[in-house]
Amino acid sequence: MTEHAEPIRVAIACQGGGSHTAFTAGVLGRLLAPDITDRYKIVGLSGTSGGAICALLGWAALVDGKPEKASELLKGFWADNSASTLPERFVNWWVVWAGLMSNFVATPQISPYLNPASDYGLRLLRNMLEKWVDFDRLNYPDSEVPDADRPLLVLGAVEVVTGVFKAFNSAKGEITADAVLASAAIPNLFKSVRVGEGLYWDGLFSQNPPVRDLLACEPDEIWVIQINPQARATEPRTINEIADRRNELSGNLSLYQELHFIEKIDRLLEKGALVDPRYRPIAVRIIEKSRSEKSRQLGTVSKMNRDPAFLNGLISDGSATADDFVSALAFERAWRDKDVEAVLGFFAPECTVTSAAPFPAAAVRDDRAALHEFITDQLAREVEVDMTRRQFAGDEVLWRVRFDRDGERQLGQAGARFENGQIVRFVLGPSWGESAIDRRVVI
C-alpha cells in the first residue's frame, strides 16, 4: 500500500451467518478503533442478517462521530442476545440438541406461521435493536458529522413474493427497525417482515452481503468480513455437515460473483484495457472466520447457538483475527514500499521462512542475517503484491503475488502467520492457477 495524502477510503461488508456473526462484532469493534479510523476513512458499511445488525451498530457509532463506541454497542447487543437466564439456556439447549438429533432421526418442523414463538422472537429482537439504536435520531442526526461525510449503510433482503433483491439504503432514509428485521428474518424461524408494500426474508438468499451498492461510496478498498469459509479440511458426511456445507457455499455464491467483477475491472484497468473515468481500482480484502472446535462439533446448528461462552469466544476470535489483519496491513505497506528494515521488523526473532518454485528456493530459521538477505534480495526487491486479487486474513494472511523472471511474469502466493503483531512463519510458493488460493501454504 502506498502512502496516501488523504485517509484511505474503506467500505466494510458484513456477511450474515446467525450466531456466528458474533465474530463480526469482534472484528468491527477492532476495525473502528481510533488507530484504524485515523488512517482509514470508513465511507460505507453493508450487511445481511446478523451481519446487518453488526453493520447497523458500527454505522450508528460512526454517524455519532464516535467510532470508538462501536465495540461497546456490539458487545452490549450480543450480551443481550445471549441465552443468559435459566429458561433461555434451556431453550437454547433444546434447539441445539434438536439440531444434532436431525443427524440421526427425522425431527418435526413447524411453520413460523403456526409457531407463537416466532412473533415473540421478532418482538424481542426489535426491542433489543431499539434499546441500542435510536433510529429516528440516526435518520435525522444532530452529530457533528457533516451530511456529506456520513457513511453509507446498506442492508440486504429479498422480497418473498417477487423474488426481487432489496438493499435498504441509508442515503434514501430506509434504515428502520423493520428494515433490519427484514434483513434478519430467517424463513424457518420467522414470518416474512412487511416493509412498505413488500414482504421480506433475510438477504442470505440474495446479496450476502451487499457489495455492489458500496461502490457508490467510491472506496479505495473493500473489506469483507466473511462468516462462511471458502474451504474446509474434510469431506462433509453427516446430514448436519452436508447441510452446513451447502449453507456455506450458497451464502458465498453471490458474494464471490460481485467480488470477481471488481477484480476483473481492476485487472482491465491495470492492463490499460479499460480507460474510463467512471472506474477506479479497488483492493479487496477478506477477513474470514475460521472454524472453531465448537462450530465443527455442532455443525450448522451452531449458527443458532446463543450460549454466552460460545458467543464471547466468537467475539474474542474476531478481535484477534482483526488484530492480525491490522498487522498484515502495516506489513504489506512496508513490503510495497520496499522498506527492507521495516519489513525485517515484522519478523519474530525465531521465525521460519520458506520459499519454493516458482520463486528461488530458500529456507531460513532463527537466522537474522539470512532473513535480511532473503528480504533484501528477493521479497522487497523482486516480489510484489498483486493488488488486483483479493487478500485473505484468517488463521493466516494470504496474498497473491508476482515477479518477473527472464522477462516472463511468474504468479504465486505468499502466506504469513502472525502472533502478537509479528510473523512467526512466512511462505512463498505456487498458487492453484488464475483465481484460487491454496490454504495449505501456511501450516
N, C-alpha and C positions, 0 to 999 in steps of 0.2 A: 504494500500500500504506500503510495507516495504521499508526501505531506500536502495538506490542503490549507489554503489560506482561510477558508471558511470551514466550519464543522461539517463532517461527512454526513450526508442526509441518509437516514436509515428508516426503512419500513419493516415492521415486525409482524409476521403472520403466525397465528397460533392454531395448530391443528387440534381437532376435538378427539376425545377418547375417554369419556366418562371420568371415573375417579383418577385415572392415570394423568389427567391434566393438572393434578396437584403438582406434578413435576414442572409444568409450565409456570405455576405460581413461584416456584423456587428460581427458575430461570429469569422470569421477568423482574422479580424483586432485585436480582443482581444486575440485570442489564439497565435498570433505571436508577442505579446508584449514581451519586454525583461524579465519580471518576470516569464514568462512561458518558453521561449526558453532557459533561464539559467538552468532550471531544467529538461526540456523535450527536446529531440533532435528530430526534425521533419525530418523523414527519407523518407517520401513519401506523395504525395497528389494525389487524383484522383477526377474526376468529370464528370458529364454528363450535357449537355445543359447549362443552366445558371450556374449550379454548376461547369461545366468545365471552364467557364470564370473566376469564382472566384478562382478556384484551380490554374489556369494559373497565375493570378496576384499574389497570395500568393507565388507560386513557383518562380516567377520572382524575388521577394524580397529576397527569401532565396538564390537563385543562386548568387545574387549580394552580398551576405553576409550582407544584411541589412534588416532582417525580420521586424524591426520596421517600414519600409516604406510600408508594406503591407496595412495598414489602409489607407494611403494616396492614393495608387493606386486603391484600391477597391472603396473608396468614390468618387474618381475622375471619374472612369469609370461609376459608376451608376449615377452620376450627368450629365454626357454627355448623358447617355441613357434615361434620363427622358424627358418628354414632357415639355420643358421649354419655347418654343416660342408659339405665339398665334396660328399659323397653326398646330403645333404639338399637342397643347392642344385640338384643335377642332377635329383632327383625333382621338386622344385618347378618347375623349368624345363619338365620334361616334362608335368606336369599343366597348366600354363598354356598351353603350346604345343598340347596335345591339345584343350583347350577352345577355343582360337582356330581350330583346324582344323575344328571342327564347324560353323563358318560356311560352309564350302565343300564338305566331304565328310562322308559318314556315318562316324562313328567308332564302333568297337565298345565296348559297355558290358558290364561283368561284375558279377554279383550279389555283394554283400559276403559272402554265404554261401559263395561259391566262391573268394573272394579272401583269402589268408592275411594280406595287408597290413591287412585290416580289423581283425582281432584284435590285430595289433601296434599299430595306431594307437590303439585303445581302451586298451591296456595303457600305452602311452606317455602318453596323456592322464591316466590315473589316477595314474601316478607323478608327473606334474607337479602335479596337484591336491594330492596328499598331501605333496609337498615344501613347498608354500606354505600349506597349511591343515591344522591339527590338528583333524580332525572330532570326535574324542572330547572334546577339551577345549572345543570350541565348543558342543557339546550339553550339557556339564556344566561351565560356565565357572567359573574361580576369579578372575575380574577383579573390580574394584571397582564395576562397573556393576550396580546392583540389578536383579533379575529383572524388576520392573515397568517399568524403563526400557530394557530390551533391545529393540532394533529388531526388527521382523518381517522375515523373509526368505521369499519365495515364488518357487518355480521352476516354470516351465511345461513340460508334456509332454503327450503324448496316448497313451492305451492303444491299441495297434495293432489288436487283435482286436475289442474292443468299441466303439472309436471314442470312448470317454469321455475328456473333458479332465481332466487331473490337475494340481493345483497343490501341489507338495511344500512343506510349511509348517513353519517352524522352531518355531512355537508347539506343534506336535504332535510335535516331535522327529524330523522326517522328513528333515532335511538330512544326507545321507551322500554319499560319493563316488559311489555307484551312482545316487543321485537326480540329481546334477549330470551324470553321464554320460548318463542317460536324457534329460535336457533338451537335451543336445548331440548326440544320436545322429541325424545326418543320414542319411536312409534309403538314399541311393545310395552312401554311403561306409561306413556301419557297420551291423552287425546290430542288431536291437532289443535293448534292455537290460532284463534282468529285475530288477524291484524288488518284493519280496514275491511276490504271485501274478500280477502284471501284467507285460506286455511293452510297452516304451515306445519311441517315437520322439521326436525333438525337438519342442518346442512350437510350431514355425513353422506347424504345421497346426492349432493351437488358439488359445491366448491368446499373442499376440506383441507385447508381454509381458503377463503378468497385471496387470490394473489393479483389477478389482472386489474382489479379495481384500485389496488395500491399504486399502480403506475401513474395515476393522476397526481400523486404527491411528488413526482419527479425524484425518486430516490436514487442515490448513488449505489446503495446496496439494499438487498432484501434478506433479512434474517428469518428463517423459518424454524419454529420450534415444533419438531416432528415427534408425535407420540407413537405412531405405528412404524416399527422398524422396517427398513427395506429388506434386510436379510435376516435369516435365522440360522442357528447352528445345525439343527437336525430336521429330519422329515417329520411333519405332523402326522400322528397316527390315531390318537383317540378322537372321539367326537368333539370334545372341547378344544383340542389342539387344532383340528381341522377348521372348526368354526372360528377360532381365534385367528388363524392364518388368513382365512377368507375375509374376515373383518379388516385385517391389516392391509391386505392387498387392495381391496375395494376402496378403503379410506385413502390410499396413496395414489389411486389412478388419476383422478382429476388434478391433484397437486403436481404430479410429475409431468403431466401434459402441459400445464401452464409454465412450469419451470423450464421445460425443454424449449418452449417457444422463446423465452427470454434468452436462453443460452444460444439458440440459433441466431437470433438477432445480434447478440454480442459477437459471434464469430464472423458474421457477414460484415459488421462494422469494422472489425479488426482487419479483415482482408481488403477493405475498401470496396466490397461488392455492393454495399448499401450506403448511399450518400443521401441522407435525408435529415434535415434539422429536427424532425419530429422524434427521431430515435436517438437514444444515448446508451452507452454501455452500462450495464447494471450487474454488479457482482452478487452472486447468490451464495449464501452460507446457510447450512442446515445444522441446527443443534438437535441431536437425536437422542431420544430416551433409550437407554439400554434396558435389557430385560433383567429385572431384579429377580432374585431367587423366589420371592413370594409370588410374583407375577407368573413365573414359569410353573410353579406348583398349581396355581389356581386357574391358569389359562384365561379365556375371555371373561369369565365371571369376575375376575379381579377388577374389571372396569366398573363393577357395581359395588365393590368393597369399600365401606365407609369406616373401617376400623381406624381409630385415631393414630395408632402407631404406624399403620401402613401408609396413611396419608402424610404424616410427618416425615416418614422415611423418603417418600417421593419428593417432598419439598426440599429436603436436605440434598437428595441426589441431584435435583435440578439446579440448586445453588452451586454445588460442587462442579457440575458439568459446565455451568456458565463461567465459573472461575477459570477452568481450563480453556474455554473458548476465548475469554478475555486475554489470557496469557498468550494464546496462539495468535491473536490479532497483533499483539505487540511484537512477537517473534517474527511474524510474517512481514511486518512493516520494516524491521531491521534487515531481514533477508532480501526484500525487494529493493531496499536502499543500498544493498551490498556493503553493509557496515559490518566488517569482519569481527571487530571487537564486541559490538553489541550482540551479534549473533552468538558468539562464543559465550557471552554472559548468560545466555538462556540454558546452557547445558549444565546439568548437575555434575559435580566432581567425579562421580562414579558411573557416568552414563555409558551406554553401549550404542555404537553407531555401525550400521551395516549398509553396504551399497552393492547392488548386483545388476547384471545386464538388464536393460541396455546401458546402464551407467558403468563407469570404470569400477572394478571390484575393489572393495575396501572393507576392513573390519577393524574397529577401534574400540578398546575397552580400557578405562582407567588410565588413559594416556593423553595428557593435556596437549603435549607437543604434536602428537599425531592428529589429534582433533583439530588443532589450529591449522595444520597443513591441509586437512580434508576440507575445512571451511574455506580457506584461502584459495586453494587450487580447484575446488570443484563446486561446493554448494553456493558460495557467494559470488563465484565468477561465471560458471557455465550454466548452472541450473536456475530456471526461472519458474515462478508460479504461473500457471495458466489461469488467468482471471476470467476466461470465458467458460470455465467449467465450475460446477458447484463444489464447495468445500464442505466436508462433514466433520462435526465435532460430537463425539460420544465418549465411549471409553478411551478412545484415542482420537487424534485430529488427523484428517486425511486431506491431501491436496493433489490435484492433477498437476503435473509439472512437465517441462520440456527442455531440451537443449539441442544444440546443433553440433553434429559431428561430420566432418568431411563434407560440409555443405548440405547435409541431409538432416531434416528435423526428426528428432527422436522424442517419443512420448513415454511417459511413465507416471509414477505416483510417489509421493512421499508420505510417511506416517510418523507421527510423534506421540509419545505417551508422556503426559505431564504429571508431576507430583509437586505440590506446593509451589507452582509457578515455574518449575524448571523441568527440562526434558531429561527423562531417565532412559529413554530408548528412542532412537531415530533410525528410520529405514528408508532407503531409496530402492525402488525396484520397478518391475513391469506392471502395467495395468492390464485389464481384460479387454482392451480394444478401445473403440472410439468413445464409448459412454460409460462403461462400467467401472466401478471402484472395487478393488479386491480387499475385502475386510480382513483377510488373513495376513496382511502385510506387517502388522504390528502385533506382536504376541507377548 
